[in-house]
Amino acid sequence: QVQLVESGGGLVQAGGSLRLSCAASGSISSVILMSWYRQAPGKQREVVALITSGGRTNYADFVEGRFTISSDNAKNTVYLQMNSLKPEDTAVYYCYVRVKLAVSIKDYWGQGTQVTVSS
């Protein structure tokens, strides 16, 4: 029904920057919210940031002002600009969206993109 395609991950040195993107496609009536989660090896998946269709944003405490989530509603795409990256930011980053379909509301996960921050 709905597919999420992520891109932008990679290897970066501490203090560097990356921009992740996630494009949603399929039978989407409207997007309710788009968000980013991450999961490090041996750790639980945790929310990083989210943005609603109205543009309201929320961030995890560990972001500490370093990341910015944004969206392009016309493209059904969400971005995560990550600056001042730290080794502890190393994880697989997942896009997660809640969308309204024709007769229901459903959640979808992206395939994940690896972010590795070296010291």
DSSP file with accessible surface (Angstrom, degrees, kcal/mol):
  #  RESIDUE AA STRUCTURE BP1 BP2  ACC     N-H-->O    O-->H-N    N-H-->O    O-->H-N    TCO  KAPPA ALPHA  PHI   PSI    X-CA   Y-CA   Z-CA
    1    1 A Q              0   0  124      0, 0.0    26,-1.4     0, 0.0     2,-0.4   0.000 360.0 360.0 360.0 -56.5    0.0    0.0    0.0
    2    2 A V  E     -A   26   0A  11     24,-0.2     2,-0.4    25,-0.1    24,-0.2  -0.987 360.0-166.1-127.7 135.8    2.6    2.5    1.1
    3    3 A Q  E     -A   25   0A  99     22,-2.5    22,-2.2    -2,-0.4     2,-0.5  -0.953   5.4-156.8-122.3 141.6    6.4    2.4    0.6
    4    4 A L  E     -A   24   0A  15     -2,-0.4     2,-0.5   105,-0.3   107,-0.5  -0.976   5.4-165.7-117.6 129.3    9.1    4.4    2.3
    5    5 A V  E     -A   23   0A  89     18,-2.1    18,-2.2    -2,-0.5     2,-0.3  -0.966   9.1-164.4-118.5 118.1   12.4    4.9    0.6
    6    6 A E  E     +A   22   0A   9     -2,-0.5     2,-0.3    16,-0.2    16,-0.2  -0.705  14.3 161.4-101.2 152.6   15.3    6.2    2.8
    7    7 A S  E     +A   21   0A  60     14,-2.1    14,-2.5    -2,-0.3   106,-0.1  -0.967  38.1  71.8-156.6 167.0   18.6    7.7    1.7
    8    8 A G        +     0   0   33      1,-0.3    11,-0.3    -2,-0.3    14,-0.0   0.296  59.9 129.3 108.6  -8.9   21.4    9.8    3.0
    9    9 A G        +     0   0   29     12,-0.1    -1,-0.3     9,-0.1     2,-0.3  -0.197  25.4 116.4 -71.5 170.3   23.2    7.6    5.5
   10   10 A G  E     -d  115   0B  29    104,-0.9   106,-2.7   103,-0.1     2,-0.5  -0.989  61.6 -48.4 162.7-166.3   26.9    7.0    5.5
   11   11 A L  E     +d  116   0B 131     -2,-0.3     2,-0.3   104,-0.2   106,-0.2  -0.871  53.1 164.1-103.8 130.5   30.2    7.3    7.3
   12   12 A V  E     -d  117   0B  25    104,-2.5   106,-2.3    -2,-0.5     2,-0.1  -0.985  34.8-112.1-144.2 150.2   31.1   10.7    8.7
   13   13 A Q  E >   -d  118   0B 149     -2,-0.3     3,-2.4   104,-0.2    72,-0.2  -0.463  52.0 -79.4 -78.4 155.4   33.7   11.9   11.2
   14   14 A A  T 3  S+     0   0   49    104,-2.3    72,-0.2     1,-0.3    -1,-0.1  -0.284 121.5  28.7 -53.1 136.6   32.6   13.3   14.6
   15   15 A G  T 3  S+     0   0   55     70,-3.3    69,-0.7     1,-0.3    -1,-0.3   0.259  99.5 116.8  91.6 -10.3   31.5   16.9   14.2
   16   16 A G    <   -     0   0   20     -3,-2.4    69,-2.2    69,-0.2     2,-0.3  -0.080  56.9-121.5 -83.2-174.7   30.3   16.3   10.7
   17   17 A S        +     0   0   59     66,-0.2     2,-0.3    67,-0.2    66,-0.2  -0.927  21.1 179.9-133.0 151.9   26.9   16.5    9.1
   18   18 A L  E     - B   0  82A  30     64,-2.2    64,-3.3    -2,-0.3     2,-0.5  -0.980  16.1-147.3-143.7 151.8   24.5   14.3    7.2
   19   19 A R  E     - B   0  81A 139    -11,-0.3     2,-0.3    -2,-0.3    62,-0.2  -0.974  14.7-161.8-123.2 117.9   21.0   14.8    5.8
   20   20 A L  E     - B   0  80A   0     60,-2.6    60,-2.3    -2,-0.5     2,-0.3  -0.693   6.5-167.6 -92.9 148.1   18.6   11.9    5.7
   21   21 A S  E     -AB   7  79A  24    -14,-2.5   -14,-2.1    -2,-0.3     2,-0.4  -0.970   9.5-169.9-134.8 153.1   15.6   11.8    3.5
   22   22 A a  E     -AB   6  78A   0     56,-2.0    56,-2.5    -2,-0.3     2,-0.5  -0.941   6.2-164.0-145.2 118.3   12.5    9.6    3.4
   23   23 A A  E     -AB   5  77A  41    -18,-2.2   -18,-2.1    -2,-0.4     2,-0.4  -0.907   7.1-154.0-109.0 127.2   10.0    9.6    0.6
   24   24 A A  E     +A    4   0A   7     52,-2.9     2,-0.3    -2,-0.5   -20,-0.2  -0.802  17.9 172.7 -99.5 139.3    6.6    8.0    1.0
   25   25 A S  E     +A    3   0A  60    -22,-2.2   -22,-2.5    -2,-0.4     2,-0.3  -0.962  27.9  64.9-141.8 160.5    4.6    6.8   -2.0
   26   26 A G  E    S-A    2   0A  46     -2,-0.3     2,-2.2   -24,-0.2   -24,-0.2  -0.868  96.5 -17.8 126.3-161.5    1.4    4.8   -2.6
   27   27 A S  S    S+     0   0   96    -26,-1.4     2,-0.6    -2,-0.3    75,-0.3  -0.416  76.4 160.6 -83.9  67.5   -2.3    5.3   -1.9
   28   28 A I        -     0   0   30     -2,-2.2    73,-0.2     1,-0.2     3,-0.1  -0.795  26.2-177.5 -96.0 122.5   -1.9    8.1    0.6
   29   29 A S  S    S-     0   0   75     71,-2.5     2,-0.3    -2,-0.6    72,-0.2   0.910  74.0 -25.0 -78.4 -47.9   -4.9   10.3    1.2
   30   30 A S  E     -E  100   0B  52     70,-1.6    70,-3.4    46,-0.0     2,-0.5  -0.975  61.2-114.9-161.4 155.8   -3.0   12.5    3.7
   31   31 A V  E     -E   99   0B  16     -2,-0.3    68,-0.2    68,-0.2     3,-0.1  -0.834  20.4-176.4 -96.9 130.6    0.0   12.4    6.0
   32   32 A I  E     -     0   0B  55     66,-2.7    21,-1.9    -2,-0.5     2,-0.3   0.877  68.5 -17.4 -91.0 -48.1   -0.7   12.7    9.7
   33   33 A L  E     -EF  98  52B  30     65,-1.6    65,-2.5    19,-0.2    -1,-0.4  -0.990  51.7-154.7-154.7 157.3    2.9   12.7   10.9
   34   34 A M  E     +EF  97  51B   4     17,-2.6    17,-2.9    -2,-0.3     2,-0.3  -0.984  24.4 169.2-132.4 144.6    6.4   11.7    9.8
   35   35 A S  E     -EF  96  50B   1     61,-2.1    61,-2.4    -2,-0.4     2,-0.4  -0.939  28.2-128.2-151.0 167.7    9.2   10.8   12.2
   36   36 A W  E     +EF  95  49B   0     13,-2.8    12,-3.4    -2,-0.3    13,-1.5  -0.990  21.9 179.1-125.1 133.5   12.7    9.4   12.6
   37   37 A Y  E     -EF  94  47B  60     57,-2.9    57,-2.8    -2,-0.4     2,-0.3  -0.820   9.0-158.0-118.9 165.7   13.8    6.6   14.9
   38   38 A R  E     -EF  93  46B  14      8,-2.4     8,-2.7    -2,-0.3     2,-0.4  -0.990   6.2-164.5-144.2 155.3   17.2    5.0   15.4
   39   39 A Q  E     -E   92   0B  62     53,-2.1    53,-2.3    -2,-0.3     6,-0.2  -0.945   5.8-161.5-143.8 118.0   18.5    1.8   16.8
   40   40 A A    >   -     0   0   30      4,-0.4     3,-2.4    -2,-0.4    51,-0.1  -0.590  46.7 -74.0 -90.9 158.3   22.1    1.0   17.8
   41   41 A P  T 3  S+     0   0  118      0, 0.0    -1,-0.1     0, 0.0     3,-0.1  -0.269 119.6   4.9 -55.0 130.2   23.4   -2.5   18.2
   42   42 A G  T 3  S+     0   0   89      1,-0.2     2,-0.3    -3,-0.1    -3,-0.0   0.523 113.0 106.6  74.3   6.1   22.0   -4.2   21.3
   43   43 A K  S <  S-     0   0  138     -3,-2.4    -1,-0.2     1,-0.0     2,-0.2  -0.747  73.7-102.4-116.2 162.3   19.8   -1.2   22.1
   44   44 A Q        -     0   0  168     -2,-0.3    -4,-0.4    -3,-0.1     2,-0.2  -0.487  44.0 -99.5 -76.7 151.2   16.1   -0.5   21.9
   45   45 A R        -     0   0   86     -2,-0.2     2,-0.3    -6,-0.2    -6,-0.2  -0.514  47.4-169.8 -69.2 137.0   14.7    1.6   19.0
   46   46 A E  E     -F   38   0B  81     -8,-2.7    -8,-2.4    -2,-0.2     2,-0.2  -0.966  24.2-107.5-134.5 149.1   14.2    5.2   20.1
   47   47 A V  E     +F   37   0B  56     -2,-0.3   -10,-0.3   -10,-0.2     3,-0.1  -0.470  27.7 179.6 -74.7 142.2   12.5    8.2   18.6
   48   48 A V  E     -     0   0B   0    -12,-3.4    12,-2.5     1,-0.4     2,-0.3   0.776  61.5 -27.7-105.1 -50.7   14.7   11.0   17.3
   49   49 A A  E     -FG  36  59B   1    -13,-1.5   -13,-2.8    10,-0.2    -1,-0.4  -0.984  52.1-160.8-163.8 157.3   12.2   13.5   16.0
   50   50 A L  E     -FG  35  58B  46      8,-2.2     8,-1.9    -2,-0.3     2,-0.4  -0.982   1.6-163.0-144.8 157.7    8.8   13.9   14.5
   51   51 A I  E     -FG  34  57B  11    -17,-2.9   -17,-2.6    -2,-0.3     6,-0.2  -0.997  13.7-142.3-141.5 135.2    6.8   16.5   12.5
   52   52 A T  E >   -F   33   0B  41      4,-2.3     3,-2.1    -2,-0.4   -19,-0.2  -0.439  34.5-102.0 -89.5 169.2    3.1   16.7   12.0
   53   53 A S  T 3  S+     0   0   67    -21,-1.9   -20,-0.1     1,-0.3    20,-0.1   0.771 124.1  57.6 -61.8 -24.4    1.3   17.7    8.9
   54   54 A G  T 3  S-     0   0   69    -22,-0.3    -1,-0.3     2,-0.1   -21,-0.1   0.431 122.6-105.7 -85.3  -0.8    0.8   21.1   10.5
   55   55 A G    <   +     0   0   44     -3,-2.1     2,-0.3     1,-0.3    -2,-0.1   0.494  69.1 146.4  92.6   4.7    4.6   21.6   10.9
   56   56 A R        -     0   0  196      1,-0.0    -4,-2.3     2,-0.0     2,-0.3  -0.573  30.1-161.0 -75.1 138.8    4.8   21.0   14.6
   57   57 A T  E     -G   51   0B  58     -2,-0.3     2,-0.3    -6,-0.2    -6,-0.2  -0.866  16.2-173.5-124.1 153.3    8.0   19.3   15.7
   58   58 A N  E     -G   50   0B 104     -8,-1.9    -8,-2.2    -2,-0.3     2,-0.3  -0.991   8.7-163.9-142.1 146.8    9.3   17.4   18.7
   59   59 A Y  E     -G   49   0B  82     -2,-0.3   -10,-0.2   -10,-0.2     2,-0.1  -0.945  24.5-109.6-131.6 149.6   12.8   16.1   19.4
   60   60 A A    >>  -     0   0   21    -12,-2.5     3,-1.6    -2,-0.3     4,-0.5  -0.398  36.4-113.4 -68.8 154.3   14.4   13.7   21.8
   61   61 A D  G >4 S+     0   0  154      1,-0.3     3,-1.1     2,-0.2    -1,-0.1   0.851 113.2  63.5 -59.9 -34.8   16.5   15.2   24.5
   62   62 A F  G 34 S+     0   0   52      1,-0.3    -1,-0.3     2,-0.1     4,-0.1   0.654  85.2  75.0 -69.6 -12.0   19.7   13.7   23.1
   63   63 A V  G X4 S-     0   0    2     -3,-1.6     3,-2.4   -15,-0.2    -1,-0.3   0.891  74.8-171.8 -64.1 -40.1   19.4   15.8   20.0
   64   64 A E  T <<  -     0   0  129     -3,-1.1    -3,-0.1    -4,-0.5    -2,-0.1   0.826  69.5 -55.9  53.2  38.8   20.4   18.8   22.0
   65   65 A G  T 3  S+     0   0   76      2,-0.1    -1,-0.3     1,-0.1    -2,-0.1   0.482 116.0 110.1  78.6   3.1   19.6   21.3   19.2
   66   66 A R    <   +     0   0   24     -3,-2.4    17,-1.8    -4,-0.1     2,-0.3   0.720  67.4  56.8 -84.9 -23.4   21.9   19.5   16.7
   67   67 A F  E     -C   82   0A   5     15,-0.2     2,-0.4    -4,-0.1    15,-0.2  -0.798  59.4-162.3-113.1 153.5   19.2   18.0   14.4
   68   68 A T  E     -C   81   0A  74     13,-2.3    13,-2.9    -2,-0.3     2,-0.4  -0.990   5.8-157.2-134.7 125.6   16.4   19.6   12.4
   69   69 A I  E     +C   80   0A   6     -2,-0.4     2,-0.3    11,-0.2    11,-0.2  -0.835  22.7 162.4 -99.6 139.8   13.4   17.7   11.0
   70   70 A S  E     -C   79   0A  54      9,-1.7     9,-3.0    -2,-0.4     2,-0.3  -0.944  18.6-150.6-147.9 167.6   11.5   19.1    8.1
   71   71 A S  E     -C   78   0A  38     -2,-0.3     2,-0.6     7,-0.2     7,-0.2  -0.980  16.2-147.6-144.9 153.9    9.1   18.0    5.4
   72   72 A D  E >>> -C   77   0A  52      5,-2.8     5,-1.9    -2,-0.3     3,-0.9  -0.927  17.0-170.0-118.3  98.8    8.0   18.7    1.9
   73   73 A N  G >45S+     0   0   87     -2,-0.6     3,-0.6     1,-0.3    -1,-0.1   0.825  82.8  60.1 -64.0 -32.6    4.3   17.9    1.9
   74   74 A A  G 345S+     0   0   97      1,-0.2    -1,-0.3    -3,-0.1    -2,-0.0   0.810 115.7  34.9 -64.0 -29.3    4.0   18.1   -1.9
   75   75 A K  G <45S-     0   0  132     -3,-0.9   -51,-0.3     2,-0.2    -1,-0.2   0.387 104.2-126.6-102.6  -0.4    6.5   15.3   -2.2
   76   76 A N  T <<5 +     0   0   48     -4,-0.6   -52,-2.9    -3,-0.6     2,-0.4   0.916  64.8 140.8  50.1  47.8    5.5   13.4    0.9
   77   77 A T  E   < -BC  23  72A  13     -5,-1.9    -5,-2.8   -54,-0.2     2,-0.4  -0.954  39.0-162.6-126.0 138.7    9.1   13.5    2.0
   78   78 A V  E     -BC  22  71A   0    -56,-2.5   -56,-2.0    -2,-0.4     2,-0.3  -0.924   9.2-161.6-119.3 145.6   10.7   14.1    5.4
   79   79 A Y  E     -BC  21  70A  37     -9,-3.0    -9,-1.7    -2,-0.4     2,-0.4  -0.894  11.7-158.7-124.0 153.9   14.2   15.1    6.1
   80   80 A L  E     -BC  20  69A   0    -60,-2.3   -60,-2.6    -2,-0.3     2,-0.6  -0.912   9.0-161.9-132.6 106.7   16.5   14.9    9.1
   81   81 A Q  E     -BC  19  68A  63    -13,-2.9   -13,-2.3    -2,-0.4     2,-0.5  -0.810  12.2-167.1 -86.8 119.2   19.4   17.4    9.0
   82   82 A M  E     +BC  18  67A   0    -64,-3.3   -64,-2.2    -2,-0.6     2,-0.3  -0.947  10.3 173.2-115.9 118.8   22.0   16.1   11.5
   83   83 A N        +     0   0   58    -17,-1.8   -66,-0.2    -2,-0.5   -67,-0.2  -0.768  59.6  25.0-117.4 164.8   24.9   18.4   12.5
   84   84 A S  S    S-     0   0   69    -69,-0.7    -1,-0.2    -2,-0.3   -68,-0.2   0.898  83.7-162.0  50.2  47.2   27.6   18.1   15.1
   85   85 A L        -     0   0    2    -69,-2.2   -70,-3.3    -3,-0.2   -69,-0.2  -0.268   6.5-156.4 -65.6 145.2   27.4   14.3   14.9
   86   86 A K    >   -     0   0   63    -72,-0.2     3,-2.4   -71,-0.1     4,-0.2  -0.841  30.3-111.0-117.5 156.1   28.8   12.2   17.7
   87   87 A P  G >  S+     0   0   50      0, 0.0     3,-2.0     0, 0.0    30,-0.4   0.852 117.5  63.2 -54.8 -33.7   30.0    8.6   17.8
   88   88 A E  G 3  S+     0   0  126      1,-0.3   -48,-0.0   -48,-0.0    -3,-0.0   0.574  88.5  70.1 -70.5  -7.5   27.0    7.8   20.0
   89   89 A D  G <  S+     0   0    1     -3,-2.4    -1,-0.3     2,-0.0     2,-0.2   0.534  70.2 121.0 -80.0  -7.8   24.8    8.8   17.1
   90   90 A T    <   +     0   0   38     -3,-2.0     2,-0.3    -4,-0.2    26,-0.2  -0.403  40.7 106.4 -60.7 124.1   25.9    5.7   15.2
   91   91 A A  E    S- H   0 115B   1     24,-1.9    24,-2.6    -2,-0.2     2,-0.6  -0.966  76.0 -79.5-177.8 170.9   22.8    3.6   14.5
   92   92 A V  E     -EH  39 114B  34    -53,-2.3   -53,-2.1    -2,-0.3     2,-0.5  -0.858  47.2-146.9 -88.5 126.8   20.4    2.5   11.9
   93   93 A Y  E     -EH  38 113B   0     20,-2.9    20,-2.1    -2,-0.6     2,-0.4  -0.854  13.5-163.5-102.1 130.0   18.0    5.3   11.3
   94   94 A Y  E     -E   37   0B  41    -57,-2.8   -57,-2.9    -2,-0.5     2,-0.3  -0.926  14.3-138.6-117.9 134.5   14.4    4.5   10.4
   95   95 A a  E     -E   36   0B   0     -2,-0.4    15,-2.9   -59,-0.2     2,-0.4  -0.690  22.4-172.7 -83.2 140.4   11.7    6.6    8.9
   96   96 A Y  E     -EI  35 109B  28    -61,-2.4   -61,-2.1    -2,-0.3     2,-0.4  -0.982   4.0-178.4-139.5 123.6    8.2    6.1   10.4
   97   97 A V  E     -EI  34 108B   0     11,-2.3    11,-2.4    -2,-0.4     2,-0.5  -0.927  20.7-151.9-128.0 148.1    5.1    7.6    9.0
   98   98 A R  E     +EI  33 107B  91    -65,-2.5   -66,-2.7    -2,-0.4   -65,-1.6  -0.987  29.0 178.0-115.0 122.1    1.4    7.7   10.0
   99   99 A V  E     -EI  31 106B   0      7,-2.7     7,-2.3    -2,-0.5     2,-0.6  -0.880  30.5-126.9-127.9 153.8   -0.9    8.2    7.0
  100  100 A K  E     -EI  30 105B  87    -70,-3.4   -71,-2.5    -2,-0.3   -70,-1.6  -0.901  30.4-172.5 -97.1 121.9   -4.5    8.3    6.3
  101  101 A L        -     0   0   10      3,-3.4   -73,-0.1    -2,-0.6    -1,-0.0  -0.189  47.8 -72.5 -95.2-164.2   -5.6    6.0    3.6
  102  102 A A  S    S-     0   0   86    -75,-0.3     3,-0.1     1,-0.2   -74,-0.0   0.921 125.0  -0.4 -61.1 -44.9   -9.0    5.8    1.9
  103  103 A V  S    S+     0   0  141      1,-0.0     2,-0.3     0, 0.0    -1,-0.2   0.222 127.8  38.0-132.7  14.4  -10.8    4.2    4.9
  104  104 A S        -     0   0   42      2,-0.0    -3,-3.4     0, 0.0     2,-0.4  -0.967  65.9-119.4-157.4 168.8   -8.1    3.8    7.6
  105  105 A I  E     +I  100   0B 102     -2,-0.3     2,-0.3    -5,-0.2    -5,-0.2  -0.979  38.1 174.5-116.0 129.9   -5.1    5.2    9.3
  106  106 A K  E     -I   99   0B  87     -7,-2.3    -7,-2.7    -2,-0.4     2,-0.3  -0.952  24.4-133.8-138.3 156.6   -1.9    3.1    9.2
  107  107 A D  E     -I   98   0B  63     -2,-0.3     2,-0.3    -9,-0.2    -9,-0.2  -0.854  20.7-169.8-109.9 146.5    1.7    3.3   10.2
  108  108 A Y  E     -I   97   0B  42    -11,-2.4   -11,-2.3    -2,-0.3     2,-0.4  -0.987  10.2-147.5-139.0 146.3    4.7    2.3    8.1
  109  109 A W  E     -I   96   0B 112     -2,-0.3  -105,-0.3   -13,-0.2   -13,-0.2  -0.884  15.7-131.9-110.5 141.9    8.5    1.8    8.6
  110  110 A G        -     0   0    9    -15,-2.9  -105,-0.1    -2,-0.4     3,-0.1  -0.261  32.4-103.5 -77.6 175.8   11.2    2.5    6.2
  111  111 A Q        -     0   0  112   -107,-0.5   -17,-0.1     1,-0.1    -1,-0.1   0.647  61.5-114.1 -79.4 -13.7   14.0    0.0    5.5
  112  112 A G        -     0   0   14      1,-0.1     2,-0.4   -17,-0.1   -18,-0.2   0.199  19.7-132.4  92.8 145.2   16.5    1.9    7.6
  113  113 A T  E     - H   0  93B  23    -20,-2.1   -20,-2.9  -106,-0.1     2,-0.4  -1.000  22.1-120.1-135.1 133.9   19.8    3.6    6.6
  114  114 A Q  E     - H   0  92B  89     -2,-0.4  -104,-0.9   -22,-0.2     2,-0.5  -0.580  23.6-171.2 -79.3 129.4   23.1    3.2    8.4
  115  115 A V  E     -dH  10  91B   0    -24,-2.6   -24,-1.9    -2,-0.4     2,-0.5  -0.987   5.6-176.9-117.0 122.1   24.7    6.2   10.0
  116  116 A T  E     -d   11   0B  50   -106,-2.7  -104,-2.5    -2,-0.5     2,-0.6  -0.983   6.4-168.3-123.7 124.0   28.2    5.7   11.3
  117  117 A V  E     -d   12   0B   7     -2,-0.5  -104,-0.2   -30,-0.4     2,-0.2  -0.949  10.9-155.0-114.4 118.2   30.1    8.4   13.1
  118  118 A S  E      d   13   0B  46   -106,-2.3  -104,-2.3    -2,-0.6    -2,-0.0  -0.587 360.0 360.0 -92.3 154.3   33.8    7.8   13.7
  119  119 A S              0   0  144     -2,-0.2    -1,-0.1  -106,-0.2  -106,-0.1   0.583 360.0 360.0 -97.9 360.0   35.9    9.4   16.4
